[in-house]
Amino acid sequence: MPAVAVHVNFGVFTGREATLAEIDRLAASLLDRVPHVTIVSEVRHEIDRHSEAAVHQVRIEIPPHEDEAQPEQLEGWVVDRAERWARQCFAERATSTA
């Protein structure tokens, strides 16, 4: 079980899936502080008899490690990094298509 798990609704925010290069950049920024990170990029389908929705999501999981005494502080740091990363991805694509 991860010490920290953060979900980024990337598709809702950017309107697209994250590229491999963007995921690599996110990983590099997280490895500044943690020794290991798992990043899952997935399309989630929520379906019932009346509706269907598909959302691209990026899940960041960081396992427990002995260097981190305060997981809640780590979680806040990861959320901050993930928000910055998503905003940068959106801004880069928005300026390249303008």
N, CA, C and O atoms as a GROMACS GRO file, in nm:
protein
  392
    1MET      N    1   0.084  -0.118   0.000
    1MET     CA    2   0.000   0.000   0.000
    1MET      C    3   0.089   0.125   0.000
    1MET      O    4   0.184   0.134   0.078
    2PRO      N    5   0.058   0.220  -0.088
    2PRO     CA    6   0.143   0.341  -0.094
    2PRO      C    7   0.124   0.429   0.029
    2PRO      O    8   0.017   0.432   0.089
    3ALA      N    9   0.230   0.499   0.065
    3ALA     CA   10   0.221   0.597   0.173
    3ALA      C   11   0.142   0.718   0.125
    3ALA      O   12   0.068   0.780   0.201
    4VAL      N   13   0.158   0.750  -0.003
    4VAL     CA   14   0.090   0.864  -0.064
    4VAL      C   15   0.036   0.820  -0.199
    4VAL      O   16   0.106   0.757  -0.278
    5ALA      N   17  -0.090   0.854  -0.226
    5ALA     CA   18  -0.152   0.830  -0.357
    5ALA      C   19  -0.227   0.957  -0.396
    5ALA      O   20  -0.315   1.003  -0.323
    6VAL      N   21  -0.191   1.013  -0.509
    6VAL     CA   22  -0.252   1.137  -0.557
    6VAL      C   23  -0.309   1.109  -0.696
    6VAL      O   24  -0.241   1.054  -0.782
    7HIS      N   25  -0.433   1.149  -0.717
    7HIS     CA   26  -0.499   1.133  -0.846
    7HIS      C   27  -0.510   1.269  -0.914
    7HIS      O   28  -0.554   1.367  -0.853
    8VAL      N   29  -0.470   1.274  -1.040
    8VAL     CA   30  -0.477   1.397  -1.119
    8VAL      C   31  -0.577   1.371  -1.232
    8VAL      O   32  -0.554   1.285  -1.316
    9ASN      N   33  -0.687   1.445  -1.234
    9ASN     CA   34  -0.784   1.434  -1.342
    9ASN      C   35  -0.733   1.512  -1.462
    9ASN      O   36  -0.784   1.619  -1.497
   10PHE      N   37  -0.630   1.457  -1.524
   10PHE     CA   38  -0.557   1.524  -1.630
   10PHE      C   39  -0.647   1.555  -1.749
   10PHE      O   40  -0.640   1.665  -1.804
   11GLY      N   41  -0.730   1.461  -1.789
   11GLY     CA   42  -0.816   1.481  -1.904
   11GLY      C   43  -0.918   1.591  -1.883
   11GLY      O   44  -0.947   1.666  -1.975
   12VAL      N   45  -0.973   1.602  -1.763
   12VAL     CA   46  -1.068   1.707  -1.733
   12VAL      C   47  -0.999   1.843  -1.741
   12VAL      O   48  -1.056   1.940  -1.792
   13PHE      N   49  -0.877   1.848  -1.691
   13PHE     CA   50  -0.803   1.974  -1.688
   13PHE      C   51  -0.751   2.014  -1.825
   13PHE      O   52  -0.761   2.131  -1.863
   14THR      N   53  -0.696   1.919  -1.900
   14THR     CA   54  -0.629   1.952  -2.027
   14THR      C   55  -0.708   1.914  -2.151
   14THR      O   56  -0.681   1.965  -2.259
   15GLY      N   57  -0.805   1.825  -2.137
   15GLY     CA   58  -0.882   1.780  -2.252
   15GLY      C   59  -0.811   1.676  -2.338
   15GLY      O   60  -0.848   1.655  -2.454
   16ARG      N   61  -0.710   1.611  -2.281
   16ARG     CA   62  -0.633   1.511  -2.357
   16ARG      C   63  -0.562   1.417  -2.259
   16ARG      O   64  -0.569   1.434  -2.138
   17GLU      N   65  -0.492   1.317  -2.316
   17GLU     CA   66  -0.411   1.227  -2.235
   17GLU      C   67  -0.270   1.286  -2.218
   17GLU      O   68  -0.225   1.364  -2.302
   18ALA      N   69  -0.204   1.248  -2.111
   18ALA     CA   70  -0.065   1.290  -2.089
   18ALA      C   71   0.026   1.211  -2.182
   18ALA      O   72   0.004   1.092  -2.205
   19THR      N   73   0.128   1.276  -2.234
   19THR     CA   74   0.226   1.208  -2.319
   19THR      C   75   0.329   1.137  -2.232
   19THR      O   76   0.342   1.166  -2.113
   20LEU      N   77   0.402   1.045  -2.292
   20LEU     CA   78   0.510   0.977  -2.218
   20LEU      C   79   0.616   1.075  -2.171
   20LEU      O   80   0.668   1.062  -2.061
   21ALA      N   81   0.648   1.172  -2.254
   21ALA     CA   82   0.748   1.273  -2.216
   21ALA      C   83   0.700   1.354  -2.096
   21ALA      O   84   0.779   1.386  -2.007
   22GLU      N   85   0.572   1.386  -2.092
   22GLU     CA   86   0.518   1.461  -1.978
   22GLU      C   87   0.521   1.378  -1.850
   22GLU      O   88   0.551   1.429  -1.743
   23ILE      N   89   0.491   1.251  -1.862
   23ILE     CA   90   0.496   1.162  -1.746
   23ILE      C   91   0.640   1.148  -1.698
   23ILE      O   92   0.665   1.147  -1.577
   24ASP      N   93   0.734   1.137  -1.790
   24ASP     CA   94   0.876   1.131  -1.753
   24ASP      C   95   0.918   1.258  -1.679
   24ASP      O   96   0.992   1.252  -1.581
   25ARG      N   97   0.870   1.373  -1.727
   25ARG     CA   98   0.903   1.499  -1.660
   25ARG      C   99   0.844   1.505  -1.519
   25ARG      O  100   0.909   1.554  -1.426
   26LEU      N  101   0.722   1.456  -1.503
   26LEU     CA  102   0.661   1.450  -1.369
   26LEU      C  103   0.745   1.360  -1.278
   26LEU      O  104   0.774   1.398  -1.164
   27ALA      N  105   0.782   1.244  -1.326
   27ALA     CA  106   0.863   1.152  -1.246
   27ALA      C  107   0.994   1.216  -1.203
   27ALA      O  108   1.034   1.205  -1.087
   28ALA      N  109   1.061   1.282  -1.296
   28ALA     CA  110   1.189   1.346  -1.263
   28ALA      C  111   1.172   1.451  -1.153
   28ALA      O  112   1.257   1.463  -1.065
   29SER      N  113   1.063   1.526  -1.158
   29SER     CA  114   1.042   1.628  -1.055
   29SER      C  115   1.013   1.566  -0.919
   29SER      O  116   1.049   1.624  -0.815
   30LEU      N  117   0.950   1.450  -0.918
   30LEU     CA  118   0.920   1.383  -0.790
   30LEU      C  119   1.043   1.314  -0.732
   30LEU      O  120   1.057   1.305  -0.610
   31LEU      N  121   1.131   1.266  -0.819
   31LEU     CA  122   1.251   1.196  -0.772
   31LEU      C  123   1.352   1.291  -0.709
   31LEU      O  124   1.455   1.247  -0.658
   32ASP      N  125   1.324   1.422  -0.711
   32ASP     CA  126   1.405   1.517  -0.637
   32ASP      C  127   1.398   1.490  -0.487
   32ASP      O  128   1.492   1.519  -0.412
   33ARG      N  129   1.285   1.432  -0.443
   33ARG     CA  130   1.263   1.414  -0.299
   33ARG      C  131   1.242   1.270  -0.257
   33ARG      O  132   1.276   1.233  -0.144
   34VAL      N  133   1.187   1.187  -0.344
   34VAL     CA  134   1.156   1.048  -0.306
   34VAL      C  135   1.243   0.952  -0.387
   34VAL      O  136   1.281   0.984  -0.500
   35PRO      N  137   1.275   0.835  -0.331
   35PRO     CA  138   1.362   0.741  -0.403
   35PRO      C  139   1.289   0.656  -0.508
   35PRO      O  140   1.354   0.599  -0.596
   36HIS      N  141   1.156   0.648  -0.499
   36HIS     CA  142   1.080   0.563  -0.591
   36HIS      C  143   0.940   0.620  -0.608
   36HIS      O  144   0.880   0.668  -0.512
   37VAL      N  145   0.888   0.615  -0.730
   37VAL     CA  146   0.752   0.660  -0.757
   37VAL      C  147   0.692   0.570  -0.865
   37VAL      O  148   0.761   0.527  -0.957
   38THR      N  149   0.563   0.543  -0.852
   38THR     CA  150   0.488   0.473  -0.956
   38THR      C  151   0.386   0.570  -1.012
   38THR      O  152   0.312   0.634  -0.937
   39ILE      N  153   0.383   0.582  -1.144
   39ILE     CA  154   0.287   0.670  -1.209
   39ILE      C  155   0.205   0.584  -1.305
   39ILE      O  156   0.259   0.517  -1.393
   40VAL      N  157   0.074   0.588  -1.286
   40VAL     CA  158  -0.019   0.512  -1.370
   40VAL      C  159  -0.099   0.612  -1.452
   40VAL      O  160  -0.161   0.703  -1.396
   41SER      N  161  -0.099   0.595  -1.582
   41SER     CA  162  -0.178   0.678  -1.673
   41SER      C  163  -0.288   0.588  -1.726
   41SER      O  164  -0.262   0.485  -1.787
   42GLU      N  165  -0.414   0.629  -1.704
   42GLU     CA  166  -0.525   0.541  -1.741
   42GLU      C  167  -0.646   0.620  -1.788
   42GLU      O  168  -0.664   0.737  -1.754
   43VAL      N  169  -0.727   0.554  -1.866
   43VAL     CA  170  -0.857   0.609  -1.904
   43VAL      C  171  -0.961   0.531  -1.826
   43VAL      O  172  -0.971   0.409  -1.839
   44ARG      N  173  -1.037   0.603  -1.747
   44ARG     CA  174  -1.141   0.540  -1.665
   44ARG      C  175  -1.276   0.560  -1.733
   44ARG      O  176  -1.309   0.670  -1.778
   45HIS      N  177  -1.352   0.453  -1.741
   45HIS     CA  178  -1.486   0.458  -1.801
   45HIS      C  179  -1.588   0.437  -1.690
   45HIS      O  180  -1.587   0.334  -1.622
   46GLU      N  181  -1.676   0.532  -1.674
   46GLU     CA  182  -1.786   0.522  -1.579
   46GLU      C  183  -1.913   0.508  -1.661
   46GLU      O  184  -1.948   0.598  -1.738
   47ILE      N  185  -1.982   0.396  -1.647
   47ILE     CA  186  -2.095   0.364  -1.734
   47ILE      C  187  -2.212   0.315  -1.649
   47ILE      O  188  -2.195   0.233  -1.558
   48ASP      N  189  -2.330   0.365  -1.682
   48ASP     CA  190  -2.452   0.308  -1.626
   48ASP      C  191  -2.555   0.301  -1.739
   48ASP      O  192  -2.520   0.325  -1.855
   49ARG      N  193  -2.677   0.269  -1.708
   49ARG     CA  194  -2.779   0.252  -1.813
   49ARG      C  195  -2.815   0.382  -1.884
   49ARG      O  196  -2.873   0.380  -1.993
   50HIS      N  197  -2.782   0.496  -1.824
   50HIS     CA  198  -2.825   0.624  -1.879
   50HIS      C  199  -2.711   0.713  -1.926
   50HIS      O  200  -2.735   0.812  -1.995
   51SER      N  201  -2.589   0.680  -1.891
   51SER     CA  202  -2.480   0.769  -1.929
   51SER      C  203  -2.347   0.694  -1.936
   51SER      O  204  -2.333   0.582  -1.886
   52GLU      N  205  -2.254   0.761  -1.998
   52GLU     CA  206  -2.119   0.706  -2.009
   52GLU      C  207  -2.021   0.821  -2.007
   52GLU      O  208  -2.044   0.924  -2.070
   53ALA      N  209  -1.912   0.804  -1.934
   53ALA     CA  210  -1.808   0.906  -1.929
   53ALA      C  211  -1.672   0.838  -1.930
   53ALA      O  212  -1.654   0.732  -1.869
   54ALA      N  213  -1.577   0.900  -1.998
   54ALA     CA  214  -1.440   0.851  -1.999
   54ALA      C  215  -1.350   0.966  -1.956
   54ALA      O  216  -1.360   1.077  -2.010
   55VAL      N  217  -1.264   0.940  -1.860
   55VAL     CA  218  -1.176   1.043  -1.806
   55VAL      C  219  -1.034   0.990  -1.803
   55VAL      O  220  -1.008   0.880  -1.756
   56HIS      N  221  -0.941   1.072  -1.855
   56HIS     CA  222  -0.800   1.035  -1.845
   56HIS      C  223  -0.748   1.081  -1.709
   56HIS      O  224  -0.762   1.197  -1.672
   57GLN      N  225  -0.687   0.989  -1.638
   57GLN     CA  226  -0.640   1.015  -1.502
   57GLN      C  227  -0.496   0.970  -1.489
   57GLN      O  228  -0.454   0.870  -1.546
   58VAL      N  229  -0.420   1.046  -1.413
   58VAL     CA  230  -0.283   1.009  -1.379
   58VAL      C  231  -0.280   0.987  -1.228
   58VAL      O  232  -0.319   1.074  -1.151
   59ARG      N  233  -0.234   0.868  -1.188
   59ARG     CA  234  -0.226   0.834  -1.045
   59ARG      C  235  -0.079   0.826  -1.005
   59ARG      O  236   0.000   0.757  -1.069
   60ILE      N  237  -0.045   0.897  -0.900
   60ILE     CA  238   0.092   0.899  -0.848
   60ILE      C  239   0.093   0.824  -0.716
   60ILE      O  240   0.018   0.858  -0.624
   61GLU      N  241   0.176   0.722  -0.707
   61GLU     CA  242   0.188   0.643  -0.584
   61GLU      C  243   0.332   0.645  -0.536
   61GLU      O  244   0.425   0.619  -0.612
   62ILE      N  245   0.348   0.676  -0.409
   62ILE     CA  246   0.480   0.677  -0.349
   62ILE      C  247   0.478   0.581  -0.230
   62ILE      O  248   0.401   0.600  -0.136
   63PRO      N  249   0.564   0.479  -0.235
   63PRO     CA  250   0.565   0.382  -0.126
   63PRO      C  251   0.627   0.443   0.000
   63PRO      O  252   0.701   0.541  -0.007
   64PRO      N  253   0.597   0.383   0.115
   64PRO     CA  254   0.661   0.432   0.238
   64PRO      C  255   0.812   0.415   0.230
   64PRO      O  256   0.861   0.316   0.174
   65HIS      N  257   0.885   0.509   0.285
   65HIS     CA  258   1.029   0.496   0.296
   65HIS      C  259   1.075   0.562   0.425
   65HIS      O  260   1.011   0.654   0.476
   66GLU      N  261   1.187   0.514   0.475
   66GLU     CA  262   1.233   0.554   0.608
   66GLU      C  263   1.273   0.701   0.618
   66GLU      O  264   1.277   0.755   0.729
   67ASP      N  265   1.304   0.768   0.507
   67ASP     CA  266   1.346   0.907   0.512
   67ASP      C  267   1.230   1.004   0.535
   67ASP      O  268   1.252   1.120   0.570
   68GLU      N  269   1.109   0.957   0.517
   68GLU     CA  270   0.993   1.046   0.524
   68GLU      C  271   0.916   1.020   0.654
   68GLU      O  272   0.845   0.920   0.665
   69ALA      N  273   0.930   1.110   0.750
   69ALA     CA  274   0.865   1.093   0.879
   69ALA      C  275   0.720   1.141   0.877
   69ALA      O  276   0.639   1.093   0.957
   70GLN      N  277   0.686   1.233   0.789
   70GLN     CA  278   0.553   1.294   0.789
   70GLN      C  279   0.485   1.273   0.653
   70GLN      O  280   0.501   1.355   0.563
   71PRO      N  281   0.409   1.164   0.637
   71PRO     CA  282   0.346   1.138   0.507
   71PRO      C  283   0.250   1.249   0.462
   71PRO      O  284   0.234   1.272   0.342
   72GLU      N  285   0.184   1.317   0.557
   72GLU     CA  286   0.091   1.424   0.518
   72GLU      C  287   0.166   1.543   0.456
   72GLU      O  288   0.113   1.609   0.366
   73GLN      N  289   0.287   1.570   0.502
   73GLN     CA  290   0.368   1.675   0.440
   73GLN      C  291   0.412   1.632   0.300
   73GLN      O  292   0.413   1.712   0.207
   74LEU      N  293   0.447   1.506   0.287
   74LEU     CA  294   0.486   1.453   0.157
   74LEU      C  295   0.367   1.460   0.061
   74LEU      O  296   0.384   1.497  -0.055
   75GLU      N  297   0.249   1.427   0.107
   75GLU     CA  298   0.131   1.432   0.022
   75GLU      C  299   0.107   1.574  -0.029
   75GLU      O  300   0.078   1.594  -0.147
   76GLY      N  301   0.118   1.673   0.058
   76GLY     CA  302   0.101   1.813   0.017
   76GLY      C  303   0.203   1.853  -0.087
   76GLY      O  304   0.171   1.924  -0.183
   77TRP      N  305   0.327   1.808  -0.068
   77TRP     CA  306   0.433   1.838  -0.164
   77TRP      C  307   0.403   1.775  -0.300
   77TRP      O  308   0.422   1.838  -0.404
   78VAL      N  309   0.356   1.648  -0.300
   78VAL     CA  310   0.323   1.578  -0.424
   78VAL      C  311   0.206   1.647  -0.494
   78VAL      O  312   0.209   1.664  -0.616
   79VAL      N  313   0.104   1.686  -0.419
   79VAL     CA  314  -0.010   1.757  -0.479
   79VAL      C  315   0.038   1.887  -0.544
   79VAL      O  316  -0.004   1.919  -0.655
   80ASP      N  317   0.125   1.960  -0.477
   80ASP     CA  318   0.179   2.084  -0.533
   80ASP      C  319   0.255   2.058  -0.662
   80ASP      O  320   0.234   2.128  -0.762
   81ARG      N  321   0.342   1.958  -0.662
   81ARG     CA  322   0.419   1.923  -0.783
   81ARG      C  323   0.326   1.880  -0.896
   81ARG      O  324   0.347   1.917  -1.012
   82ALA      N  325   0.224   1.801  -0.863
   82ALA     CA  326   0.131   1.752  -0.965
   82ALA      C  327   0.051   1.867  -1.025
   82ALA      O  328   0.029   1.870  -1.146
   83GLU      N  329   0.009   1.961  -0.943
   83GLU     CA  330  -0.065   2.077  -0.994
   83GLU      C  331   0.023   2.161  -1.087
   83GLU      O  332  -0.020   2.201  -1.195
   84ARG      N  333   0.146   2.186  -1.046
   84ARG     CA  334   0.238   2.263  -1.130
   84ARG      C  335   0.261   2.193  -1.263
   84ARG      O  336   0.262   2.256  -1.369
   85TRP      N  337   0.280   2.061  -1.255
   85TRP     CA  338   0.305   1.981  -1.375
   85TRP      C  339   0.185   1.988  -1.470
   85TRP      O  340   0.203   2.012  -1.589
   86ALA      N  341   0.064   1.969  -1.419
   86ALA     CA  342  -0.055   1.972  -1.504
   86ALA      C  343  -0.075   2.110  -1.567
   86ALA      O  344  -0.110   2.120  -1.684
   87ARG      N  345  -0.052   2.214  -1.490
   87ARG     CA  346  -0.066   2.351  -1.544
   87ARG      C  347   0.037   2.376  -1.654
   87ARG      O  348   0.007   2.439  -1.756
   88GLN      N  349   0.159   2.328  -1.633
   88GLN     CA  350   0.264   2.345  -1.734
   88GLN      C  351   0.228   2.268  -1.862
   88GLN      O  352   0.246   2.319  -1.972
   89CYS      N  353   0.178   2.145  -1.846
   89CYS     CA  354   0.138   2.066  -1.963
   89CYS      C  355   0.028   2.138  -2.041
   89CYS      O  356   0.033   2.143  -2.163
   90PHE      N  357  -0.069   2.192  -1.970
   90PHE     CA  358  -0.179   2.264  -2.034
   90PHE      C  359  -0.127   2.389  -2.106
   90PHE      O  360  -0.163   2.415  -2.221
   91ALA      N  361  -0.042   2.465  -2.038
   91ALA     CA  362   0.009   2.589  -2.095
   91ALA      C  363   0.094   2.562  -2.219
   91ALA      O  364   0.084   2.635  -2.318
   92GLU      N  365   0.177   2.460  -2.215
   92GLU     CA  366   0.263   2.428  -2.329
   92GLU      C  367   0.180   2.391  -2.452
   92GLU      O  368   0.210   2.435  -2.563
   93ARG      N  369   0.078   2.312  -2.433
   93ARG     CA  370  -0.004   2.270  -2.546
   93ARG      C  371  -0.092   2.385  -2.595
   93ARG      O  372  -0.118   2.397  -2.714
   94ALA      N  373  -0.138   2.469  -2.504
   94ALA     CA  374  -0.224   2.582  -2.542
   94ALA      C  375  -0.145   2.684  -2.625
   94ALA      O  376  -0.198   2.739  -2.721
   95THR      N  377  -0.020   2.708  -2.589
   95THR     CA  378   0.060   2.805  -2.663
   95THR      C  379   0.108   2.748  -2.797
   95THR      O  380   0.128   2.824  -2.892
   96SER      N  381   0.125   2.617  -2.804
   96SER     CA  382   0.171   2.558  -2.931
   96SER      C  383   0.059   2.549  -3.033
   96SER      O  384   0.087   2.538  -3.152
   97THR      N  385  -0.067   2.554  -2.991
   97THR     CA  386  -0.178   2.548  -3.085
   97THR      C  387  -0.237   2.686  -3.113
   97THR      O  388  -0.323   2.701  -3.200
   98ALA      N  389  -0.189   2.787  -3.041
   98ALA     CA  390  -0.245   2.922  -3.061
   98ALA      C  391  -0.188   2.990  -3.183
   98ALA      O  392  -0.223   3.104  -3.213
   0.00000   0.00000   0.00000
